[in-house]
Amino acid sequence: MATPRRKVVVARNLGPDVMSLLNDHPELEVIAWPHENKPCDRKWLLENIPGAYGVLVMYFDKVDVELLEAAGSSLRAVSTFSVGYEHINVPELVKRGIKLGYTPDVLTDSMADMSIMLALMAGRNVKQTHEIWPAFVWSPFGFCGPQISANPVNPKPTAGFIGFGRIAHATLARLIPFGFARCLYTGNPATPPNAAADAKVAEKYGVKEVRRTDLSELARESDVVFALAPGGPSTFHIIDEAFLKQMKKTAVLVNTGRGTLIDSDALAKALQEGWLYGAGLDVVEGEPGITQDHPLVKSPRCIILPHVGSATTETRLQMGTLAANNLINGVLGTPMPVELNTSH
């Protein structure tokens, strides 16, 4: 008698290369949302999840008590096509003994590339000049913005990082050819400062100083601030009106981390009143429900991209492959390639 196949639900068509990894397993019954360019409908997900052994979701698909109750006791594995997992009720997974796979590391370089790109775009008025072109009248100082790289006015620029993990390190490495000589960063309050480790990072990248500091000094001293912290209650609106008021008027703010790190209303006010020069955002609180009336969308000094920091063909294929293998292994009872450690 044939062994019954184990149902897995996939909340997005991940293309032929990744879907074939799932479909080539005869032990699995793959139920997939058929669209690649349309978000999975919540009603469809709830209707198809009962009896599933595993589910693969995107960053905006909520894995909450409602979904877990609908799945029932068969559910063994959740795999998310993302580094972040704020959309997943992790305590509920732990309580039910469900494994969680995610996709860190593989998008480090693409995210660092995007962080640098947004810093340059925000500093050089790309939004304003793009929107006015071709009705543009050249003038000697028209649309001039601050030079991000080392220059006679600022020969040793400072980079500030809110969150100093792999993507931040990769971003710092890319800043070195621009002449950045100093790096300030904030860390988890539960982790004590480590001056020796900071010195090793400074030596590795050839910068004069790498130092952990508080938010106030980071805001005051940084020429570019990169928001790369994880989401969650502890970092919610960590960049608020008080932070923004302390920034240099020539500084640029970049967020490729989580939309919830920045108070959007405060940032819109800061840009309008000139507390800082510009902002480049790949993530915005409330996405994807951002309309043309959003104050940051209307701000001429704010570049907003639709959460495409990892959008290189190579990176997305790696993410999809990793997410699929996390799902397969979690359902079949073998170690996931990358499983979230929930023991602490």
NORQUIHU-V851141 format. One record per residue. N is the residue number from 1. PSI is psi in whole degrees, -180 to 180 (* if undefined). Layout:
n = (N:N)
psi = (PSI:PSI)
This chain:
n = (1:2:3:4:5:6:7:8:9:10:11:12:13:14:15:16:17:18:19:20:21:22:23:24:25:26:27:28:29:30:31:32:33:34:35:36:37:38:39:40:41:42:43:44:45:46:47:48:49:50:51:52:53:54:55:56:57:58:59:60:61:62:63:64:65:66:67:68:69:70:71:72:73:74:75:76:77:78:79:80:81:82:83:84:85:86:87:88:89:90:91:92:93:94:95:96:97:98:99:100:101:102:103:104:105:106:107:108:109:110:111:112:113:114:115:116:117:118:119:120:121:122:123:124:125:126:127:128:129:130:131:132:133:134:135:136:137:138:139:140:141:142:143:144:145:146:147:148:149:150:151:152:153:154:155:156:157:158:159:160:161:162:163:164:165:166:167:168:169:170:171:172:173:174:175:176:177:178:179:180:181:182:183:184:185:186:187:188:189:190:191:192:193:194:195:196:197:198:199:200:201:202:203:204:205:206:207:208:209:210:211:212:213:214:215:216:217:218:219:220:221:222:223:224:225:226:227:228:229:230:231:232:233:234:235:236:237:238:239:240:241:242:243:244:245:246:247:248:249:250:251:252:253:254:255:256:257:258:259:260:261:262:263:264:265:266:267:268:269:270:271:272:273:274:275:276:277:278:279:280:281:282:283:284:285:286:287:288:289:290:291:292:293:294:295:296:297:298:299:300:301:302:303:304:305:306:307:308:309:310:311:312:313:314:315:316:317:318:319:320:321:322:323:324:325:326:327:328:329:330:331:332:333:334:335:336:337:338:339:340:341:342:343:344)
psi = (131:143:132:141:152:122:133:143:130:120:16:139:119:18:162:-38:-40:-43:-30:-29:-38:-45:-20:-2:105:-17:-13:141:109:118:110:136:126:-12:139:-31:22:127:148:133:131:-41:-43:-42:-44:-33:-29:-13:-26:130:2:146:-23:158:140:124:165:175:-17:6:113:124:90:-173:-40:-47:-41:-39:-40:-35:-42:-173:-10:-22:125:-27:139:131:130:136:66:162:-44:157:29:-20:1:134:87:-44:-36:-38:-44:-45:-33:-1:32:132:150:121:146:-176:62:178:-49:-18:11:-51:-42:-36:-38:-41:-45:-37:-44:-43:-44:-37:-44:-42:-43:-39:-26:23:36:-39:-49:-47:-33:-42:-30:-21:139:6:69:129:116:139:157:-36:19:130:23:137:177:140:120:-39:168:140:171:-34:-37:80:-18:76:156:133:136:134:124:99:127:56:-154:-44:-39:-43:-43:-35:-43:-42:-37:-20:-19:-46:-17:-2:13:132:-3:141:121:146:158:153:176:125:-24:-14:123:152:152:92:-35:-42:-38:-41:-36:-39:-42:-43:-41:-43:-5:37:157:-38:135:121:136:139:-174:172:-36:-48:-39:-43:-42:-37:-21:139:-30:131:125:119:110:21:159:163:-173:173:-35:-21:8:122:39:-28:98:-169:-40:-42:-48:-34:-22:-9:155:146:-19:3:159:140:130:131:107:15:-92:142:-32:-7:-25:134:106:-41:-40:-40:-42:-42:-42:-41:-40:-37:0:30:-32:172:-48:173:145:118:130:-13:142:138:132:-7:150:10:52:126:173:-18:-4:136:-30:-30:-36:-14:126:-17:17:116:126:127:152:59:58:22:-33:11:66:150:-42:-44:-46:-34:-41:-41:-45:-42:-44:-43:-41:-44:-34:-43:-49:-51:-39:-38:-38:-2:18:161:135:145:-41:103:138:130:110:18:-9:*)
